[in-house]
Amino acid sequence: MAQRETKGRLAAALSDLCALAGAGLVSYGAWLVYEPAGFIVSGAILLGVGVIGALRKGV
């Protein structure tokens, strides 16, 4: 039973890590094209995550 919980937590952590790495790579790619775009993309991603988190909580 505990092994299933550990696998579930590991899968969730791996999913979060992949999403974080993907967001970082998209922001870095935008920065390579046009430096201010990297900050704009990063801010948009963070704003989107914040809105989705608020909607999931029912705020």
C-alpha distance matrix in Angstrom:
0.0 3.8 5.3 5.4 6.7 8.9 10.1 11.0 12.8 14.5 15.6 17.0 18.7 20.2 21.5 23.1 24.6 26.0 27.5 29.0 30.5 31.9 33.5 35.0 36.4 37.9 39.5 40.8 42.2 44.0 45.3 46.7 48.7 49.9 48.9 48.7 46.6 43.7 43.7 44.2 41.3 39.0 40.2 39.7 36.1 35.3 37.2 35.3 31.9 33.2 34.5 31.3 29.3 31.8 31.8 28.0 28.4 31.3 33.9
3.8 0.0 3.8 5.4 5.1 6.2 8.7 9.9 10.6 12.2 14.2 15.4 16.4 18.2 19.9 21.1 22.3 24.2 25.8 26.9 28.3 30.1 31.6 32.8 34.4 36.1 37.5 38.6 40.3 42.1 43.1 44.6 46.8 47.9 46.6 46.5 44.6 41.6 41.5 42.2 39.4 36.9 38.1 38.0 34.4 33.4 35.4 33.8 30.3 31.5 33.2 30.2 27.9 30.6 31.0 27.3 27.4 30.6 33.0
5.3 3.8 0.0 3.8 5.4 5.1 6.2 8.6 9.9 10.4 12.2 14.2 15.2 16.2 18.2 19.9 20.7 22.3 24.3 25.5 26.5 28.2 30.1 31.2 32.5 34.4 36.0 36.9 38.4 40.4 41.5 42.7 44.9 46.3 45.2 45.3 43.3 40.2 40.5 41.3 38.3 36.0 37.5 37.2 33.5 32.9 35.2 33.4 30.0 31.6 33.3 30.2 28.3 31.3 31.5 27.9 28.5 31.7 34.1
5.4 5.4 3.8 0.0 3.8 5.4 5.1 6.1 8.6 9.7 10.4 12.3 14.1 15.1 16.4 18.3 19.7 20.9 22.5 24.2 25.5 26.8 28.6 30.1 31.3 32.8 34.6 35.8 37.1 39.0 40.4 41.7 43.6 44.9 44.0 44.0 41.8 38.9 39.2 39.7 36.6 34.5 35.8 35.3 31.6 31.2 33.2 31.1 27.8 29.5 30.9 27.6 25.9 28.8 28.7 25.1 26.0 29.0 31.6
6.7 5.1 5.4 3.8 0.0 3.8 5.4 5.0 6.1 8.5 9.8 10.6 12.2 14.1 15.2 16.5 18.2 19.9 21.1 22.5 24.1 25.6 27.0 28.5 30.1 31.6 33.0 34.4 36.0 37.6 38.8 40.4 42.4 43.4 42.3 42.1 40.0 37.1 37.1 37.6 34.7 32.4 33.5 33.1 29.6 28.7 30.7 28.9 25.4 26.8 28.3 25.3 23.2 26.0 26.3 22.6 23.1 26.3 28.7
8.9 6.2 5.1 5.4 3.8 0.0 3.8 5.4 5.1 6.0 8.5 9.9 10.4 12.0 14.1 15.3 16.2 18.1 19.9 20.8 22.1 24.0 25.6 26.6 28.2 30.1 31.4 32.4 34.1 36.0 37.0 38.4 40.6 41.8 40.5 40.6 38.7 35.6 35.6 36.5 33.7 31.2 32.6 32.5 28.9 28.1 30.4 28.8 25.3 26.9 28.8 25.9 23.9 27.0 27.5 24.1 24.7 28.1 30.2
10.1 8.7 6.2 5.1 5.4 3.8 0.0 3.8 5.5 5.0 6.0 8.6 9.8 10.3 12.1 14.1 15.0 16.2 18.2 19.7 20.7 22.2 24.2 25.4 26.5 28.3 30.1 31.0 32.4 34.4 35.7 36.9 38.9 40.4 39.4 39.6 37.4 34.4 34.9 35.6 32.5 30.3 32.0 31.6 27.8 27.5 29.9 27.9 24.7 26.7 28.4 25.2 23.7 27.0 27.2 23.8 25.0 28.2 30.5
11.0 9.9 8.6 6.1 5.0 5.4 3.8 0.0 3.8 5.4 5.1 6.2 8.6 9.8 10.5 12.4 14.2 15.3 16.6 18.4 19.9 21.0 22.7 24.3 25.7 27.0 28.7 30.1 31.5 33.2 34.6 36.0 37.9 39.1 38.2 38.1 35.8 33.0 33.2 33.6 30.5 28.4 29.8 29.2 25.5 25.1 27.2 25.1 21.8 23.8 25.2 21.9 20.4 23.6 23.6 20.1 21.4 24.5 26.9
12.8 10.6 9.9 8.6 6.1 5.1 5.5 3.8 0.0 3.8 5.4 5.1 6.1 8.5 9.8 10.5 12.1 14.1 15.3 16.4 18.2 19.8 21.1 22.4 24.2 25.7 27.0 28.3 30.0 31.7 32.7 34.4 36.4 37.4 36.2 36.0 34.0 31.0 31.0 31.7 28.8 26.4 27.7 27.5 23.8 23.1 25.3 23.7 20.2 21.9 23.8 20.9 18.9 22.1 22.8 19.4 20.3 23.7 25.7
14.5 12.2 10.4 9.7 8.5 6.0 5.0 5.4 3.8 0.0 3.8 5.4 5.1 6.0 8.5 9.8 10.3 12.1 14.1 15.1 16.2 18.1 19.8 20.8 22.2 24.1 25.6 26.5 28.1 30.1 31.1 32.4 34.6 35.9 34.8 35.0 33.0 29.9 30.2 31.1 28.1 25.7 27.5 27.4 23.7 23.3 25.9 24.3 20.9 23.1 25.1 22.3 20.7 24.2 24.9 21.8 22.9 26.4 28.2
15.6 14.2 12.2 10.4 9.8 8.5 6.0 5.1 5.4 3.8 0.0 3.8 5.5 5.1 6.1 8.6 9.8 10.5 12.3 14.2 15.2 16.3 18.3 19.9 20.9 22.4 24.3 25.5 26.7 28.6 30.0 31.3 33.1 34.6 33.8 33.9 31.6 28.7 29.3 29.8 26.6 24.6 26.5 25.9 22.1 22.2 24.6 22.5 19.4 21.9 23.6 20.5 19.4 23.0 23.2 20.2 21.9 25.1 27.1
17.0 15.4 14.2 12.3 10.6 9.9 8.6 6.2 5.1 5.4 3.8 0.0 3.8 5.4 5.1 6.2 8.6 9.9 10.6 12.3 14.2 15.3 16.6 18.4 20.0 21.2 22.6 24.2 25.7 27.2 28.6 30.2 32.0 33.1 32.1 31.9 29.6 26.8 27.0 27.4 24.4 22.2 23.7 23.1 19.4 19.1 21.4 19.4 16.1 18.4 20.1 17.1 15.8 19.3 19.7 16.7 18.3 21.6 23.5
18.7 16.4 15.2 14.1 12.2 10.4 9.8 8.6 6.1 5.1 5.5 3.8 0.0 3.8 5.4 5.1 6.1 8.6 9.9 10.4 12.2 14.1 15.3 16.4 18.2 19.9 21.1 22.3 24.1 25.8 26.7 28.4 30.5 31.5 30.2 30.2 28.3 25.2 25.3 26.2 23.3 20.8 22.5 22.5 18.8 18.2 21.0 19.6 16.2 18.4 20.7 18.2 16.6 20.2 21.2 18.6 19.8 23.3 24.7
20.2 18.2 16.2 15.1 14.1 12.0 10.3 9.8 8.5 6.0 5.1 5.4 3.8 0.0 3.8 5.4 5.0 6.1 8.6 9.8 10.4 12.1 14.2 15.2 16.3 18.2 19.9 20.8 22.2 24.3 25.4 26.6 28.7 30.1 29.2 29.5 27.4 24.3 25.0 25.9 22.7 20.6 22.8 22.6 18.8 19.0 21.9 20.2 17.2 20.0 22.1 19.5 18.6 22.4 23.0 20.6 22.3 25.7 27.1
21.5 19.9 18.2 16.4 15.2 14.1 12.1 10.5 9.8 8.5 6.1 5.1 5.4 3.8 0.0 3.8 5.4 5.2 6.2 8.6 9.9 10.5 12.4 14.2 15.3 16.5 18.4 19.9 21.0 22.7 24.3 25.7 27.3 28.7 28.0 28.1 25.6 22.9 23.5 23.9 20.6 18.8 20.8 20.1 16.3 16.8 19.4 17.2 14.5 17.5 19.2 16.3 15.9 19.7 20.0 17.7 19.9 23.0 24.5
23.1 21.1 19.9 18.3 16.5 15.3 14.1 12.4 10.5 9.8 8.6 6.2 5.1 5.4 3.8 0.0 3.8 5.4 5.1 6.1 8.6 9.8 10.5 12.2 14.2 15.4 16.5 18.2 19.9 21.2 22.4 24.3 26.1 27.0 25.9 25.7 23.6 20.7 20.9 21.4 18.4 16.2 17.9 17.6 13.9 13.7 16.5 14.9 11.9 14.6 16.8 14.4 13.6 17.3 18.3 16.3 18.0 21.3 22.3
24.6 22.3 20.7 19.7 18.2 16.2 15.0 14.2 12.1 10.3 9.8 8.6 6.1 5.0 5.4 3.8 0.0 3.8 5.4 5.1 6.1 8.5 9.9 10.5 12.2 14.2 15.3 16.3 18.1 20.0 20.9 22.3 24.5 25.6 24.4 24.7 22.8 19.6 20.2 21.3 18.3 15.9 18.3 18.5 14.8 14.9 18.1 17.0 14.2 16.9 19.4 17.5 16.8 20.5 21.6 19.9 21.5 24.8 25.6
26.0 24.2 22.3 20.9 19.9 18.1 16.2 15.3 14.1 12.1 10.5 9.9 8.6 6.1 5.2 5.4 3.8 0.0 3.8 5.4 5.1 6.0 8.6 9.8 10.4 12.2 14.1 15.1 16.2 18.3 19.7 20.8 22.7 24.2 23.6 24.1 21.7 18.7 19.9 20.7 17.3 15.6 18.3 17.9 14.2 15.3 18.3 16.7 14.5 17.8 19.8 17.6 17.7 21.4 22.1 20.5 22.7 25.7 26.6
27.5 25.8 24.3 22.5 21.1 19.9 18.2 16.6 15.3 14.1 12.3 10.6 9.9 8.6 6.2 5.1 5.4 3.8 0.0 3.8 5.5 5.0 6.1 8.6 9.9 10.5 12.3 14.1 15.2 16.6 18.2 19.9 21.4 22.6 21.9 21.9 19.4 16.7 17.5 17.8 14.4 12.8 15.1 14.5 10.7 11.8 14.7 12.9 10.8 14.3 16.1 14.1 14.5 18.1 18.8 17.6 19.9 22.7 23.4
29.0 26.9 25.5 24.2 22.5 20.8 19.7 18.4 16.4 15.1 14.2 12.3 10.4 9.8 8.6 6.1 5.1 5.4 3.8 0.0 3.8 5.4 5.2 6.2 8.6 10.0 10.6 12.2 14.2 15.5 16.4 18.3 20.3 21.1 19.9 19.9 17.9 14.8 15.2 16.2 13.3 10.9 13.4 13.7 10.1 10.5 13.9 13.1 10.8 13.8 16.4 15.1 15.0 18.4 19.8 18.9 20.7 23.6 23.8
30.5 28.3 26.5 25.5 24.1 22.1 20.7 19.9 18.2 16.2 15.2 14.2 12.2 10.4 9.9 8.6 6.1 5.1 5.5 3.8 0.0 3.8 5.5 5.1 6.1 8.6 9.9 10.4 12.1 14.2 15.1 16.3 18.5 19.8 18.9 19.6 17.6 14.3 15.6 17.0 13.9 12.0 15.2 15.5 12.2 13.3 16.7 15.9 14.2 17.3 19.7 18.4 18.6 22.1 23.3 22.4 24.4 27.2 27.5
31.9 30.1 28.2 26.8 25.6 24.0 22.2 21.0 19.8 18.1 16.3 15.3 14.1 12.1 10.5 9.8 8.5 6.0 5.0 5.4 3.8 0.0 3.8 5.4 5.1 6.2 8.6 9.8 10.4 12.3 14.1 15.2 16.8 18.4 18.0 18.6 16.0 13.3 15.0 15.6 12.0 11.1 14.3 13.8 10.6 12.7 15.7 14.3 13.3 16.8 18.6 17.2 18.2 21.5 22.2 21.6 24.1 26.5 26.9
33.5 31.6 30.1 28.6 27.0 25.6 24.2 22.7 21.1 19.8 18.3 16.6 15.3 14.2 12.4 10.5 9.9 8.6 6.1 5.2 5.5 3.8 0.0 3.8 5.5 5.2 6.2 8.5 9.9 10.7 12.2 14.3 15.7 16.5 15.8 15.8 13.3 10.6 11.7 12.2 8.8 7.4 10.5 10.3 7.1 9.2 12.2 11.4 10.7 13.9 15.8 15.1 16.1 19.2 20.2 20.1 22.3 24.6 24.6
35.0 32.8 31.2 30.1 28.5 26.6 25.4 24.3 22.4 20.8 19.9 18.4 16.4 15.2 14.2 12.2 10.5 9.8 8.6 6.2 5.1 5.4 3.8 0.0 3.8 5.5 5.1 6.0 8.5 9.9 10.4 12.2 14.4 15.2 14.0 14.6 12.7 9.3 10.7 12.3 9.5 7.6 11.2 12.1 9.5 10.9 14.3 14.2 13.4 16.2 18.6 18.3 18.8 21.8 23.2 23.2 25.0 27.5 27.2
36.4 34.4 32.5 31.3 30.1 28.2 26.5 25.7 24.2 22.2 20.9 20.0 18.2 16.3 15.3 14.2 12.2 10.4 9.9 8.6 6.1 5.1 5.5 3.8 0.0 3.8 5.4 5.0 6.0 8.5 9.6 10.4 12.5 14.1 13.7 15.0 12.7 9.8 12.3 13.6 10.5 10.0 13.7 13.9 11.7 13.9 16.9 16.4 16.1 19.2 21.1 20.6 21.6 24.6 25.6 25.6 27.8 30.1 30.0
37.9 36.1 34.4 32.8 31.6 30.1 28.3 27.0 25.7 24.1 22.4 21.2 19.9 18.2 16.5 15.4 14.2 12.2 10.5 10.0 8.6 6.2 5.2 5.5 3.8 0.0 3.8 5.5 5.1 6.2 8.6 9.9 10.9 12.4 12.6 13.2 10.3 8.1 10.8 11.1 7.7 8.3 11.8 11.3 9.6 12.5 14.9 14.2 14.7 17.8 19.2 18.9 20.5 23.2 24.0 24.3 26.7 28.7 28.5
39.5 37.5 36.0 34.6 33.0 31.4 30.1 28.7 27.0 25.6 24.3 22.6 21.1 19.9 18.4 16.5 15.3 14.1 12.3 10.6 9.9 8.6 6.2 5.1 5.4 3.8 0.0 3.8 5.4 5.1 6.1 8.7 10.1 10.5 9.7 10.1 7.7 4.7 7.2 8.2 5.6 5.5 9.2 9.8 8.8 11.0 13.5 13.8 14.4 16.9 18.7 19.0 20.3 22.7 24.0 24.7 26.7 28.6 27.9
40.8 38.6 36.9 35.8 34.4 32.4 31.0 30.1 28.3 26.5 25.5 24.2 22.3 20.8 19.9 18.2 16.3 15.1 14.1 12.2 10.4 9.8 8.5 6.0 5.0 5.5 3.8 0.0 3.8 5.4 4.9 6.2 8.8 9.8 8.9 10.6 9.1 5.9 9.0 10.9 9.0 8.8 12.4 13.4 12.5 14.3 17.1 17.5 17.8 20.3 22.3 22.6 23.6 26.2 27.6 28.1 30.0 32.1 31.4
42.2 40.3 38.4 37.1 36.0 34.1 32.4 31.5 30.0 28.1 26.7 25.7 24.1 22.2 21.0 19.9 18.1 16.2 15.2 14.2 12.1 10.4 9.9 8.5 6.0 5.1 5.4 3.8 0.0 3.8 5.3 5.1 6.6 8.8 9.4 11.4 9.1 7.3 11.0 11.9 9.7 10.8 14.3 14.4 13.7 16.3 18.6 18.5 19.3 22.1 23.6 23.6 25.2 27.8 28.7 29.2 31.5 33.4 32.9
44.0 42.1 40.4 39.0 37.6 36.0 34.4 33.2 31.7 30.1 28.6 27.2 25.8 24.3 22.7 21.2 20.0 18.3 16.6 15.5 14.2 12.3 10.7 9.9 8.5 6.2 5.1 5.4 3.8 0.0 3.8 5.4 5.2 6.2 7.2 8.3 5.5 4.8 8.5 8.8 7.1 9.2 12.1 12.1 12.3 15.0 16.8 17.0 18.4 20.8 22.0 22.6 24.4 26.5 27.4 28.5 30.7 32.3 31.5
45.3 43.1 41.5 40.4 38.8 37.0 35.7 34.6 32.7 31.1 30.0 28.6 26.7 25.4 24.3 22.4 20.9 19.7 18.2 16.4 15.1 14.1 12.2 10.4 9.6 8.6 6.1 4.9 5.3 3.8 0.0 3.8 5.4 5.1 4.2 6.5 5.5 3.9 7.4 9.1 8.6 9.6 12.4 13.5 13.9 15.9 17.9 18.8 19.9 21.9 23.6 24.5 25.8 27.9 29.3 30.3 32.2 33.9 32.8
46.7 44.6 42.7 41.7 40.4 38.4 36.9 36.0 34.4 32.4 31.3 30.2 28.4 26.6 25.7 24.3 22.3 20.8 19.9 18.3 16.3 15.2 14.3 12.2 10.4 9.9 8.7 6.2 5.1 5.4 3.8 0.0 3.8 5.7 6.2 9.5 8.6 7.7 11.2 12.7 11.9 13.1 16.1 16.9 17.1 19.2 21.4 21.9 23.0 25.3 26.9 27.5 29.0 31.2 32.4 33.3 35.3 37.1 36.2
48.7 46.8 44.9 43.6 42.4 40.6 38.9 37.9 36.4 34.6 33.1 32.0 30.5 28.7 27.3 26.1 24.5 22.7 21.4 20.3 18.5 16.8 15.7 14.4 12.5 10.9 10.1 8.8 6.6 5.2 5.4 3.8 0.0 3.8 6.6 9.2 7.7 8.4 11.9 12.4 11.8 14.0 16.5 16.7 17.4 20.0 21.5 21.9 23.6 25.8 26.9 27.7 29.6 31.6 32.4 33.6 35.8 37.3 36.4
49.9 47.9 46.3 44.9 43.4 41.8 40.4 39.1 37.4 35.9 34.6 33.1 31.5 30.1 28.7 27.0 25.6 24.2 22.6 21.1 19.8 18.4 16.5 15.2 14.1 12.4 10.5 9.8 8.8 6.2 5.1 5.7 3.8 0.0 3.8 5.8 5.4 7.1 9.8 10.2 10.9 13.0 14.9 15.5 16.9 19.0 20.3 21.2 23.1 24.8 26.0 27.2 29.0 30.7 31.8 33.3 35.2 36.5 35.2
48.9 46.6 45.2 44.0 42.3 40.5 39.4 38.2 36.2 34.8 33.8 32.1 30.2 29.2 28.0 25.9 24.4 23.6 21.9 19.9 18.9 18.0 15.8 14.0 13.7 12.6 9.7 8.9 9.4 7.2 4.2 6.2 6.6 3.8 0.0 3.8 5.4 5.6 7.5 9.3 10.4 11.6 13.4 14.9 16.2 17.6 19.2 20.7 22.1 23.6 25.2 26.6 28.0 29.6 31.1 32.6 34.1 35.7 34.2
48.7 46.5 45.3 44.0 42.1 40.6 39.6 38.1 36.0 35.0 33.9 31.9 30.2 29.5 28.1 25.7 24.7 24.1 21.9 19.9 19.6 18.6 15.8 14.6 15.0 13.2 10.1 10.6 11.4 8.3 6.5 9.5 9.2 5.8 3.8 0.0 3.8 5.3 5.4 6.4 8.8 10.1 10.9 12.5 14.4 15.6 16.6 18.5 20.2 21.3 22.7 24.5 25.9 27.1 28.7 30.5 31.9 33.1 31.4
46.6 44.6 43.3 41.8 40.0 38.7 37.4 35.8 34.0 33.0 31.6 29.6 28.3 27.4 25.6 23.6 22.8 21.7 19.4 17.9 17.6 16.0 13.3 12.7 12.7 10.3 7.7 9.1 9.1 5.5 5.5 8.6 7.7 5.4 5.4 3.8 0.0 3.8 5.4 4.9 5.9 8.4 9.7 10.3 12.0 14.0 14.9 16.1 18.1 19.6 20.7 22.2 24.0 25.4 26.6 28.3 30.1 31.3 29.9
43.7 41.6 40.2 38.9 37.1 35.6 34.4 33.0 31.0 29.9 28.7 26.8 25.2 24.3 22.9 20.7 19.6 18.7 16.7 14.8 14.3 13.3 10.6 9.3 9.8 8.1 4.7 5.9 7.3 4.8 3.9 7.7 8.4 7.1 5.6 5.3 3.8 0.0 3.8 5.5 5.3 6.1 8.6 9.9 10.6 12.3 14.1 15.3 16.6 18.3 20.0 21.2 22.5 24.3 25.8 27.1 28.7 30.4 29.1
43.7 41.5 40.5 39.2 37.1 35.6 34.9 33.2 31.0 30.2 29.3 27.0 25.3 25.0 23.5 20.9 20.2 19.9 17.5 15.2 15.6 15.0 11.7 10.7 12.3 10.8 7.2 9.0 11.0 8.5 7.4 11.2 11.9 9.8 7.5 5.4 5.4 3.8 0.0 3.8 5.5 5.0 6.0 8.5 9.9 10.5 12.0 14.1 15.3 16.3 18.1 19.9 20.9 22.3 24.2 25.7 26.9 28.5 26.9
44.2 42.2 41.3 39.7 37.6 36.5 35.6 33.6 31.7 31.1 29.8 27.4 26.2 25.9 23.9 21.4 21.3 20.7 17.8 16.2 17.0 15.6 12.2 12.3 13.6 11.1 8.2 10.9 11.9 8.8 9.1 12.7 12.4 10.2 9.3 6.4 4.9 5.5 3.8 0.0 3.8 5.5 5.2 6.1 8.6 9.9 10.4 12.1 14.2 15.2 16.3 18.2 19.8 20.9 22.4 24.2 25.8 26.9 25.3
41.3 39.4 38.3 36.6 34.7 33.7 32.5 30.5 28.8 28.1 26.6 24.4 23.3 22.7 20.6 18.4 18.3 17.3 14.4 13.3 13.9 12.0 8.8 9.5 10.5 7.7 5.6 9.0 9.7 7.1 8.6 11.9 11.8 10.9 10.4 8.8 5.9 5.3 5.5 3.8 0.0 3.8 5.4 5.0 6.1 8.6 9.7 10.4 12.3 14.1 15.2 16.4 18.2 19.9 21.0 22.5 24.4 25.7 24.6
39.0 36.9 36.0 34.5 32.4 31.2 30.3 28.4 26.4 25.7 24.6 22.2 20.8 20.6 18.8 16.2 15.9 15.6 12.8 10.9 12.0 11.1 7.4 7.6 10.0 8.3 5.5 8.8 10.8 9.2 9.6 13.1 14.0 13.0 11.6 10.1 8.4 6.1 5.0 5.5 3.8 0.0 3.8 5.5 5.2 6.2 8.5 9.9 10.7 12.3 14.3 15.4 16.5 18.4 20.0 21.2 22.7 24.5 23.3
40.2 38.1 37.5 35.8 33.5 32.6 32.0 29.8 27.7 27.5 26.5 23.7 22.5 22.8 20.8 17.9 18.3 18.3 15.1 13.4 15.2 14.3 10.5 11.2 13.7 11.8 9.2 12.4 14.3 12.1 12.4 16.1 16.5 14.9 13.4 10.9 9.7 8.6 6.0 5.2 5.4 3.8 0.0 3.8 5.4 5.1 6.0 8.5 9.8 10.4 12.2 14.1 15.2 16.3 18.2 19.9 21.1 22.5 20.9
39.7 38.0 37.2 35.3 33.1 32.5 31.6 29.2 27.5 27.4 25.9 23.1 22.5 22.6 20.1 17.6 18.5 17.9 14.5 13.7 15.5 13.8 10.3 12.1 13.9 11.3 9.8 13.4 14.4 12.1 13.5 16.9 16.7 15.5 14.9 12.5 10.3 9.9 8.5 6.1 5.0 5.5 3.8 0.0 3.8 5.5 5.0 6.1 8.6 9.8 10.5 12.1 14.0 15.2 16.4 18.2 20.0 21.0 19.7
36.1 34.4 33.5 31.6 29.6 28.9 27.8 25.5 23.8 23.7 22.1 19.4 18.8 18.8 16.3 13.9 14.8 14.2 10.7 10.1 12.2 10.6 7.1 9.5 11.7 9.6 8.8 12.5 13.7 12.3 13.9 17.1 17.4 16.9 16.2 14.4 12.0 10.6 9.9 8.6 6.1 5.2 5.4 3.8 0.0 3.8 5.4 5.1 6.2 8.6 9.9 10.6 12.2 14.2 15.4 16.5 18.4 20.0 19.3
35.3 33.4 32.9 31.2 28.7 28.1 27.5 25.1 23.1 23.3 22.2 19.1 18.2 19.0 16.8 13.7 14.9 15.3 11.8 10.5 13.3 12.7 9.2 10.9 13.9 12.5 11.0 14.3 16.3 15.0 15.9 19.2 20.0 19.0 17.6 15.6 14.0 12.3 10.5 9.9 8.6 6.2 5.1 5.5 3.8 0.0 3.8 5.4 5.1 6.1 8.6 9.9 10.4 12.2 14.2 15.3 16.6 18.4 17.2
37.2 35.4 35.2 33.2 30.7 30.4 29.9 27.2 25.3 25.9 24.6 21.4 21.0 21.9 19.4 16.5 18.1 18.3 14.7 13.9 16.7 15.7 12.2 14.3 16.9 14.9 13.5 17.1 18.6 16.8 17.9 21.4 21.5 20.3 19.2 16.6 14.9 14.1 12.0 10.4 9.7 8.5 6.0 5.0 5.4 3.8 0.0 3.8 5.5 5.1 6.2 8.6 9.8 10.6 12.3 14.3 15.4 16.6 15.0
35.3 33.8 33.4 31.1 28.9 28.8 27.9 25.1 23.7 24.3 22.5 19.4 19.6 20.2 17.2 14.9 17.0 16.7 12.9 13.1 15.9 14.3 11.4 14.2 16.4 14.2 13.8 17.5 18.5 17.0 18.8 21.9 21.9 21.2 20.7 18.5 16.1 15.3 14.1 12.1 10.4 9.9 8.5 6.1 5.1 5.4 3.8 0.0 3.8 5.4 5.2 6.1 8.5 9.9 10.6 12.3 14.3 15.4 14.7
31.9 30.3 30.0 27.8 25.4 25.3 24.7 21.8 20.2 20.9 19.4 16.1 16.2 17.2 14.5 11.9 14.2 14.5 10.8 10.8 14.2 13.3 10.7 13.4 16.1 14.7 14.4 17.8 19.3 18.4 19.9 23.0 23.6 23.1 22.1 20.2 18.1 16.6 15.3 14.2 12.3 10.7 9.8 8.6 6.2 5.1 5.5 3.8 0.0 3.8 5.5 5.2 6.0 8.6 9.9 10.5 12.3 14.3 13.9
33.2 31.5 31.6 29.5 26.8 26.9 26.7 23.8 21.9 23.1 21.9 18.4 18.4 20.0 17.5 14.6 16.9 17.8 14.3 13.8 17.3 16.8 13.9 16.2 19.2 17.8 16.9 20.3 22.1 20.8 21.9 25.3 25.8 24.8 23.6 21.3 19.6 18.3 16.3 15.2 14.1 12.3 10.4 9.8 8.6 6.1 5.1 5.4 3.8 0.0 3.8 5.5 5.1 6.1 8.6 9.9 10.7 12.4 11.2
34.5 33.2 33.3 30.9 28.3 28.8 28.4 25.2 23.8 25.1 23.6 20.1 20.7 22.1 19.2 16.8 19.4 19.8 16.1 16.4 19.7 18.6 15.8 18.6 21.1 19.2 18.7 22.3 23.6 22.0 23.6 26.9 26.9 26.0 25.2 22.7 20.7 20.0 18.1 16.3 15.2 14.3 12.2 10.5 9.9 8.6 6.2 5.2 5.5 3.8 0.0 3.8 5.4 5.1 6.1 8.6 9.9 10.6 9.5
31.3 30.2 30.2 27.6 25.3 25.9 25.2 21.9 20.9 22.3 20.5 17.1 18.2 19.5 16.3 14.4 17.5 17.6 14.1 15.1 18.4 17.2 15.1 18.3 20.6 18.9 19.0 22.6 23.6 22.6 24.5 27.5 27.7 27.2 26.6 24.5 22.2 21.2 19.9 18.2 16.4 15.4 14.1 12.1 10.6 9.9 8.6 6.1 5.2 5.5 3.8 0.0 3.8 5.4 5.1 6.2 8.7 9.9 10.2
29.3 27.9 28.3 25.9 23.2 23.9 23.7 20.4 18.9 20.7 19.4 15.8 16.6 18.6 15.9 13.6 16.8 17.7 14.5 15.0 18.6 18.2 16.1 18.8 21.6 20.5 20.3 23.6 25.2 24.4 25.8 29.0 29.6 29.0 28.0 25.9 24.0 22.5 20.9 19.8 18.2 16.5 15.2 14.0 12.2 10.4 9.8 8.5 6.0 5.1 5.4 3.8 0.0 3.8 5.5 5.2 6.4 8.7 9.0
31.8 30.6 31.3 28.8 26.0 27.0 27.0 23.6 22.1 24.2 23.0 19.3 20.2 22.4 19.7 17.3 20.5 21.4 18.1 18.4 22.1 21.5 19.2 21.8 24.6 23.2 22.7 26.2 27.8 26.5 27.9 31.2 31.6 30.7 29.6 27.1 25.4 24.3 22.3 20.9 19.9 18.4 16.3 15.2 14.2 12.2 10.6 9.9 8.6 6.1 5.1 5.4 3.8 0.0 3.8 5.5 5.2 6.3 5.4
31.8 31.0 31.5 28.7 26.3 27.5 27.2 23.6 22.8 24.9 23.2 19.7 21.2 23.0 20.0 18.3 21.6 22.1 18.8 19.8 23.3 22.2 20.2 23.2 25.6 24.0 24.0 27.6 28.7 27.4 29.3 32.4 32.4 31.8 31.1 28.7 26.6 25.8 24.2 22.4 21.0 20.0 18.2 16.4 15.4 14.2 12.3 10.6 9.9 8.6 6.1 5.1 5.5 3.8 0.0 3.8 5.4 5.0 5.9
28.0 27.3 27.9 25.1 22.6 24.1 23.8 20.1 19.4 21.8 20.2 16.7 18.6 20.6 17.7 16.3 19.9 20.5 17.6 18.9 22.4 21.6 20.1 23.2 25.6 24.3 24.7 28.1 29.2 28.5 30.3 33.3 33.6 33.3 32.6 30.5 28.3 27.1 25.7 24.2 22.5 21.2 19.9 18.2 16.5 15.3 14.3 12.3 10.5 9.9 8.6 6.2 5.2 5.5 3.8 0.0 3.8 5.4 7.8
28.4 27.4 28.5 26.0 23.1 24.7 25.0 21.4 20.3 22.9 21.9 18.3 19.8 22.3 19.9 18.0 21.5 22.7 19.9 20.7 24.4 24.1 22.3 25.0 27.8 26.7 26.7 30.0 31.5 30.7 32.2 35.3 35.8 35.2 34.1 31.9 30.1 28.7 26.9 25.8 24.4 22.7 21.1 20.0 18.4 16.6 15.4 14.3 12.3 10.7 9.9 8.7 6.4 5.2 5.4 3.8 0.0 3.8 5.6
31.3 30.6 31.7 29.0 26.3 28.1 28.2 24.5 23.7 26.4 25.1 21.6 23.3 25.7 23.0 21.3 24.8 25.7 22.7 23.6 27.2 26.5 24.6 27.5 30.1 28.7 28.6 32.1 33.4 32.3 33.9 37.1 37.3 36.5 35.7 33.1 31.3 30.4 28.5 26.9 25.7 24.5 22.5 21.0 20.0 18.4 16.6 15.4 14.3 12.4 10.6 9.9 8.7 6.3 5.0 5.4 3.8 0.0 3.8
33.9 33.0 34.1 31.6 28.7 30.2 30.5 26.9 25.7 28.2 27.1 23.5 24.7 27.1 24.5 22.3 25.6 26.6 23.4 23.8 27.5 26.9 24.6 27.2 30.0 28.5 27.9 31.4 32.9 31.5 32.8 36.2 36.4 35.2 34.2 31.4 29.9 29.1 26.9 25.3 24.6 23.3 20.9 19.7 19.3 17.2 15.0 14.7 13.9 11.2 9.5 10.2 9.0 5.4 5.9 7.8 5.6 3.8 0.0
